[in-house]
Amino acid sequence: MEAKIKTALGDKLELACENGDLHTIFEQVTLQKAEKPSYTPPFSEMLYTAIGKDRLNVVKYCLENGAVVNDNVMKKLLICRAKETYLFLLESKAVDVDYYISWFGDVLSNVATADDIEWAKICLGHGADPNRNLVDEHKSILAAVAELASVQMAALLVANGAQVKGSGAIVLAAEEGKLQMVEYLLDHGADIDEIGIEHPTDERCREDMGSALHRAVHGRHAEVVWVLLEKGANFDLKDVMGRTPLTLAQARNDEKLEALLKKYGAVSD
């Protein structure tokens, strides 16, 4: 695709778009039209190239002349972190804040999992719905943040309406051994015994479907296991494969976790 865009633009026009040089762009378009009256400027390709360098002046020019914002443009915007351009697209209504990019997700999910607080605030400030789209086709945005990003990001999402209960966030936080995240989610309504997270098509994910306690035991996160037990996690609960947390600890020959679970009342089947 990049090669096709380069061919459509030519070296001078490509460089002008990258540099935000509208004077040269006007000059090149005028020359091309003089040589070939039927010439149609490649505004979509120009837009794509300008976004790569966050050249807002060129972006505006292209949109004014009919360039369309599509998946390729949005992917480029995310990859190149063209924040100024994105803000303009939102404010000019050129793109919906919940626009879903095939194979990428929406902008909020991408910037939230990258822990970009400033950009997430831009999305949420323009009405992005933190519960609307999924990450990797099966995770809520909050769950993905619990797995990959900070408590600060999770708190920002929750403050803007992200659903905690049933989101799967506490399961992934426990799986990653993120104690502060687990405690934050419990303090904000997470179901300590919820089972997550189901993948719509990949049966292999069933192996990983359990409660926060199951996943903390599996990951050998002793401190998280202790906190969950202290908070009342059900140590007799079975995962979708029929295993209790104690069964998992024994299967992994983790004597420390086995002893901890038994201390709180877990018994072998």
C-alpha positions as CSV (number, residue, x, y, z in Angstrom):
1,M,0.0,0.0,0.0
2,E,2.8,2.4,0.9
3,A,4.4,1.8,-2.5
4,K,1.1,2.6,-4.3
5,I,0.7,5.9,-2.4
6,K,4.3,6.9,-3.2
7,T,3.6,6.2,-6.9
8,A,0.3,8.2,-6.8
9,L,2.0,11.2,-5.2
10,G,5.4,11.4,-6.7
11,D,8.5,12.4,-4.7
12,K,7.8,16.2,-4.6
13,L,4.2,16.0,-3.5
14,E,4.9,13.2,-1.0
15,L,7.7,15.3,0.6
16,A,5.5,18.4,0.6
17,C,2.7,16.5,2.5
18,E,5.2,15.2,5.0
19,N,6.6,18.6,5.6
20,G,3.2,20.4,5.8
21,D,4.3,22.5,2.8
22,L,1.0,23.8,1.3
23,H,2.8,26.2,-1.0
24,T,4.6,23.3,-2.8
25,I,1.4,21.2,-2.8
26,F,-0.6,24.0,-4.5
27,E,2.3,24.4,-7.0
28,Q,2.5,20.7,-7.8
29,V,-1.3,20.4,-8.2
30,T,-1.3,23.5,-10.5
31,L,1.5,22.1,-12.6
32,Q,-0.2,18.7,-13.0
33,K,-3.5,20.3,-14.0
34,A,-1.7,22.5,-16.6
35,E,0.0,19.4,-18.1
36,K,-3.2,17.3,-17.9
37,P,-6.5,19.1,-17.5
38,S,-8.3,15.9,-16.4
39,Y,-5.8,15.4,-13.6
40,T,-7.5,14.7,-10.2
41,P,-5.3,15.4,-7.2
42,P,-4.8,12.3,-5.0
43,F,-6.3,13.9,-1.9
44,S,-6.8,10.6,-0.1
45,E,-3.2,9.6,-0.6
46,M,-2.1,13.1,0.5
47,L,-4.2,12.8,3.6
48,Y,-2.7,9.5,4.5
49,T,0.8,10.9,4.1
50,A,0.2,14.1,6.0
51,I,-1.3,12.1,9.0
52,G,2.0,10.2,9.2
53,K,3.7,13.4,10.3
54,D,0.6,15.0,12.0
55,R,0.5,17.8,9.5
56,L,-2.8,19.4,10.4
57,N,-2.7,22.1,7.7
58,V,-2.5,19.5,4.9
59,V,-5.1,17.3,6.6
60,K,-7.5,20.2,6.6
61,Y,-6.8,21.0,3.0
62,C,-7.3,17.3,1.9
63,L,-10.6,17.0,3.8
64,E,-11.9,20.3,2.4
65,N,-11.2,18.7,-1.1
66,G,-13.1,15.5,-0.5
67,A,-10.6,13.1,1.1
68,V,-12.3,10.4,3.1
69,V,-11.3,9.1,6.5
70,N,-11.3,5.3,6.3
71,D,-9.7,2.3,8.1
72,N,-6.3,2.9,6.5
73,V,-6.2,6.5,7.5
74,M,-7.2,5.7,11.1
75,K,-4.6,3.0,11.3
76,K,-2.0,5.4,10.2
77,L,-3.2,7.9,12.7
78,L,-2.8,5.5,15.5
79,I,0.5,4.0,14.4
80,C,2.0,7.5,14.1
81,R,0.3,8.9,17.2
82,A,-1.2,11.8,15.3
83,K,-3.0,13.2,18.3
84,E,-3.5,16.8,17.0
85,T,-5.0,15.4,13.8
86,Y,-7.3,13.1,15.7
87,L,-8.6,16.0,17.9
88,F,-9.3,18.0,14.7
89,L,-11.2,15.0,13.2
90,L,-13.4,14.7,16.2
91,E,-14.1,18.4,16.5
92,S,-14.9,18.7,12.8
93,K,-17.1,15.6,13.0
94,A,-15.0,14.0,10.3
95,V,-14.9,10.8,12.3
96,D,-17.0,9.3,15.1
97,V,-15.3,8.9,18.4
98,D,-16.3,5.2,18.6
99,Y,-15.2,4.4,15.0
100,Y,-14.1,0.8,15.0
101,I,-11.0,0.0,12.9
102,S,-10.9,-3.5,11.5
103,W,-8.3,-5.6,13.3
104,F,-7.3,-2.6,15.4
105,G,-10.3,-1.7,17.5
106,D,-11.4,1.8,18.4
107,V,-9.0,4.6,19.3
108,L,-9.9,4.5,23.0
109,S,-9.0,0.9,23.3
110,N,-5.6,1.4,21.6
111,V,-4.6,4.5,23.6
112,A,-6.0,3.2,26.9
113,T,-4.0,-0.1,26.7
114,A,-0.9,2.0,25.8
115,D,-1.6,3.9,29.0
116,D,-1.8,7.3,27.2
117,I,-3.8,9.2,29.7
118,E,-3.9,12.5,27.7
119,W,-5.3,10.8,24.5
120,A,-7.8,8.7,26.5
121,K,-9.1,11.9,28.1
122,I,-9.5,13.4,24.5
123,C,-11.6,10.3,23.5
124,L,-13.7,10.3,26.7
125,G,-14.1,14.0,26.6
126,H,-15.7,13.7,23.2
127,G,-18.1,11.0,24.3
128,A,-16.3,7.7,23.7
129,D,-18.2,4.8,25.2
130,P,-15.7,2.6,27.3
131,N,-18.2,-0.3,27.1
132,R,-19.0,-0.3,23.4
133,N,-16.2,-2.0,21.7
134,L,-14.0,-5.0,22.5
135,V,-10.3,-5.6,22.5
136,D,-9.2,-8.7,20.5
137,E,-12.9,-9.5,20.0
138,H,-13.5,-10.7,23.6
139,K,-12.0,-8.4,26.2
140,S,-13.7,-5.3,27.5
141,I,-11.5,-2.2,27.4
142,L,-11.4,-2.1,31.1
143,A,-10.2,-5.8,31.2
144,A,-7.5,-5.0,28.7
145,V,-6.4,-2.0,30.7
146,A,-6.4,-4.1,33.9
147,E,-4.1,-6.5,32.1
148,L,-1.8,-4.0,30.4
149,A,-2.0,-0.5,31.8
150,S,-2.1,1.4,35.0
151,V,-4.6,1.9,37.9
152,Q,-4.8,5.5,36.9
153,M,-6.1,4.5,33.4
154,A,-8.6,2.1,34.9
155,A,-9.8,4.8,37.3
156,L,-10.2,7.2,34.3
157,L,-12.4,4.7,32.5
158,V,-14.5,3.9,35.5
159,A,-15.0,7.6,36.2
160,N,-16.4,7.8,32.6
161,G,-18.8,4.9,32.9
162,A,-16.8,1.8,32.4
163,Q,-18.6,-1.2,33.9
164,V,-16.5,-3.0,36.5
165,K,-18.8,-5.9,37.4
166,G,-18.8,-8.6,34.8
167,S,-16.0,-6.9,32.8
168,G,-13.4,-9.6,33.4
169,A,-11.0,-6.9,34.5
170,I,-10.4,-8.5,38.0
171,V,-9.6,-11.8,36.4
172,L,-6.9,-10.4,34.1
173,A,-5.5,-8.2,36.8
174,A,-5.1,-11.2,39.1
175,E,-3.6,-13.3,36.3
176,E,-0.9,-10.6,35.8
177,G,-0.3,-10.3,39.5
178,K,-1.3,-6.7,39.6
179,L,-2.2,-6.3,43.3
180,Q,-3.0,-2.6,43.2
181,M,-5.3,-3.1,40.2
182,V,-7.0,-6.0,42.0
183,E,-7.6,-3.9,45.1
184,Y,-8.8,-0.9,43.1
185,L,-11.3,-3.1,41.1
186,L,-12.6,-4.8,44.3
187,D,-13.1,-1.3,45.9
188,H,-15.1,-0.3,42.8
189,G,-17.6,-3.1,42.5
190,A,-15.8,-6.0,40.9
191,D,-17.3,-9.5,41.6
192,I,-14.5,-11.3,43.3
193,D,-15.8,-14.7,42.1
194,E,-16.7,-13.8,38.5
195,I,-15.5,-16.3,35.9
196,G,-13.8,-14.9,32.8
197,I,-13.0,-14.4,30.0
198,E,-14.7,-16.4,27.2
199,H,-13.4,-16.1,23.7
200,P,-16.2,-16.3,21.1
201,T,-14.3,-18.6,18.7
202,D,-11.2,-20.0,20.3
203,E,-12.0,-23.0,22.5
204,R,-8.4,-23.1,23.7
205,C,-9.2,-20.1,25.9
206,R,-11.4,-22.3,28.1
207,E,-8.3,-23.5,29.8
208,D,-7.8,-20.0,31.1
209,M,-11.3,-19.3,32.2
210,G,-11.6,-19.1,35.9
211,S,-12.0,-16.7,38.8
212,A,-9.4,-14.1,39.9
213,L,-8.3,-16.6,42.5
214,H,-7.8,-19.4,39.9
215,R,-5.7,-17.1,37.7
216,A,-3.7,-15.7,40.6
217,V,-2.9,-19.3,41.7
218,H,-2.0,-20.3,38.1
219,G,0.4,-17.3,37.9
220,R,1.8,-18.1,41.3
221,H,1.0,-14.6,42.6
222,A,1.0,-15.3,46.3
223,E,0.3,-11.8,47.5
224,V,-2.7,-11.5,45.2
225,V,-3.9,-14.9,46.3
226,W,-3.7,-13.8,49.9
227,V,-5.6,-10.6,49.3
228,L,-8.3,-12.4,47.5
229,L,-8.7,-14.9,50.2
230,E,-8.8,-12.1,52.8
231,K,-11.5,-10.4,50.8
232,G,-13.6,-13.6,50.8
233,A,-12.9,-15.2,47.5
234,N,-14.6,-18.6,47.1
235,F,-11.8,-21.2,47.3
236,D,-14.2,-24.0,46.5
237,L,-15.3,-22.4,43.2
238,K,-14.5,-24.5,40.1
239,D,-13.3,-23.1,36.8
240,V,-14.8,-24.2,33.5
241,M,-12.5,-27.2,33.5
242,G,-13.8,-28.3,36.9
243,R,-10.8,-27.3,38.9
244,T,-10.6,-25.5,42.2
245,P,-7.7,-23.2,43.0
246,L,-6.3,-25.9,45.3
247,T,-6.3,-28.3,42.4
248,L,-4.3,-25.9,40.3
249,A,-1.8,-25.3,43.1
250,Q,-1.3,-29.0,43.6
251,A,-1.0,-29.6,39.8
252,R,1.8,-27.0,39.8
253,N,3.5,-28.5,42.8
254,D,3.2,-25.1,44.5
255,E,3.4,-26.1,48.2
256,K,3.4,-22.5,49.4
257,L,0.1,-21.7,47.7
258,E,-1.4,-25.1,48.6
259,A,-0.6,-24.4,52.3
260,L,-2.1,-20.9,52.0
261,L,-5.4,-22.1,50.5
262,K,-5.7,-24.9,53.1
263,K,-5.1,-22.3,55.8
264,Y,-8.2,-20.5,54.7
265,G,-10.2,-23.7,54.6
266,A,-9.7,-25.3,51.1
267,V,-9.7,-29.0,51.1
268,S,-8.7,-31.5,48.4
269,D,-11.6,-33.1,46.4
